[in-house]
Amino acid sequence: EVQLVESGGGLVQTGGSLRLSCQASGFTFDDYAIGWFRQAPGREREWISCISSNDLSTYSADFVEGRFDISSDNAVKTVHLRMSSLKPEDTAIYSCALWQGVTRWCPRITLDEYTYWGQGTQVTVSS
């Protein structure tokens, strides 16, 4: 059974940094993409960033503005999201999701196409 477990969330002051991790397990296929999403209270879930396992190509949403960096350690099936210069509007539950397949442009994967989801980790940025 595929499982995704996020960690690294917490409370941080404006301008601070956090590194979120998404540990994937329970599968043997090599081709997949992992995306990071967030959902703030009363808002739609929004895509943040994604990475493809086959070529480690990465893409991020415009609002990231270079503040977030996604990386992957395929050997241990872990994807990190390094976040810096955090703002109060970054407060949300952050979740990772996995899509099985080969792609060189993971932003094309829609929310509904991600098959497996983690439980999420809370990030709170105080002003």
C-alpha positions as CSV (number, residue, x, y, z in Angstrom):
1,E,0.0,0.0,0.0
2,V,1.4,3.4,-1.0
3,Q,1.8,5.7,1.9
4,L,2.9,9.3,2.1
5,V,3.9,10.9,5.4
6,E,4.7,14.6,5.7
7,S,6.7,16.1,8.4
8,G,8.5,19.3,9.3
9,G,5.6,21.7,9.8
10,G,5.3,24.0,12.7
11,L,5.1,27.6,13.9
12,V,7.5,30.1,12.6
13,Q,7.8,33.9,12.5
14,T,7.5,36.0,9.4
15,G,10.7,35.7,7.4
16,G,11.6,32.4,8.9
17,S,12.2,29.0,7.2
18,L,11.0,25.5,7.4
19,R,11.8,22.3,5.5
20,L,9.0,19.9,4.9
21,S,9.6,16.3,4.0
22,C,7.4,13.8,2.3
23,Q,8.4,10.2,2.9
24,A,6.9,7.8,0.3
25,S,6.7,4.0,0.8
26,G,4.9,0.9,-0.1
27,F,5.6,0.8,-3.9
28,T,8.3,-0.5,-6.3
29,F,7.6,1.5,-9.4
30,D,10.3,3.9,-10.4
31,D,8.4,6.5,-12.4
32,Y,6.2,8.9,-10.5
33,A,5.8,12.6,-9.7
34,I,5.3,14.1,-6.3
35,G,3.5,17.4,-5.8
36,W,3.2,19.7,-2.9
37,F,-0.1,21.4,-2.2
38,R,-1.5,23.6,0.5
39,Q,-4.9,24.6,1.8
40,A,-5.7,27.5,4.0
41,P,-8.9,27.8,6.0
42,G,-11.8,28.8,3.7
43,R,-9.7,28.5,0.6
44,E,-9.3,26.0,-2.3
45,R,-6.3,23.6,-2.2
46,E,-3.6,25.1,-4.4
47,W,-0.6,23.6,-6.1
48,I,2.8,24.7,-4.9
49,S,5.5,22.7,-6.6
50,C,6.2,19.2,-8.2
51,I,9.1,17.0,-9.1
52,S,9.4,14.1,-11.5
53,S,11.4,11.0,-10.4
54,N,12.6,10.1,-13.9
55,D,14.5,13.3,-14.6
56,L,14.2,15.3,-11.4
57,S,12.6,18.2,-13.3
58,T,11.0,20.7,-10.9
59,Y,8.3,23.3,-11.3
60,S,6.7,25.8,-8.9
61,A,3.8,28.1,-8.8
62,D,4.3,31.8,-9.5
63,F,3.4,32.8,-6.0
64,V,6.5,30.9,-4.7
65,E,8.6,33.7,-6.1
66,G,11.8,31.7,-5.5
67,R,11.2,31.3,-1.8
68,F,10.5,27.6,-2.0
69,D,12.7,24.9,-3.3
70,I,11.7,21.3,-4.0
71,S,14.2,18.5,-4.1
72,S,14.1,14.7,-4.1
73,D,16.2,11.9,-2.7
74,N,15.0,9.0,-4.9
75,A,17.1,6.5,-3.0
76,V,14.9,6.9,0.1
77,K,11.8,8.1,-1.8
78,T,11.7,11.4,0.1
79,V,10.8,14.8,-1.3
80,H,11.7,17.9,0.5
81,L,10.1,21.4,0.3
82,R,12.5,24.0,1.6
83,M,10.5,27.2,2.4
84,S,12.2,30.5,3.3
85,S,11.1,34.1,3.7
86,L,7.8,32.8,5.0
87,K,4.8,35.2,5.2
88,P,1.6,35.0,7.3
89,E,-0.3,34.2,4.1
90,D,1.7,31.0,3.8
91,T,-0.2,29.6,6.8
92,A,-1.9,26.4,5.6
93,I,-2.0,22.7,5.8
94,Y,0.7,21.4,3.5
95,S,0.2,18.0,1.8
96,C,2.2,15.9,-0.7
97,A,0.7,13.7,-3.3
98,L,2.0,11.1,-5.7
99,W,1.1,10.4,-9.3
100,Q,2.4,7.2,-11.0
101,G,3.8,7.6,-14.5
102,V,6.5,9.3,-16.6
103,T,6.4,13.0,-17.3
104,R,8.8,15.8,-17.9
105,W,6.3,18.5,-17.1
106,C,4.6,17.6,-13.8
107,P,2.5,20.8,-13.6
108,R,0.2,19.2,-16.2
109,I,-0.9,16.6,-13.6
110,T,-4.2,17.8,-12.3
111,L,-5.3,17.6,-8.6
112,D,-7.6,14.8,-9.4
113,E,-4.9,12.7,-11.1
114,Y,-2.8,12.5,-8.0
115,T,-3.7,9.1,-6.6
116,Y,-2.1,9.0,-3.2
117,W,-2.1,11.8,-0.6
118,G,-0.5,12.3,2.7
119,Q,-2.3,13.5,5.8
120,G,-0.8,16.9,5.7
121,T,1.3,19.0,8.1
122,Q,0.4,22.4,9.6
123,V,2.5,25.4,8.8
124,T,1.7,28.5,10.8
125,V,3.5,31.8,10.1
126,S,3.1,34.4,12.8
127,S,3.3,38.1,12.1
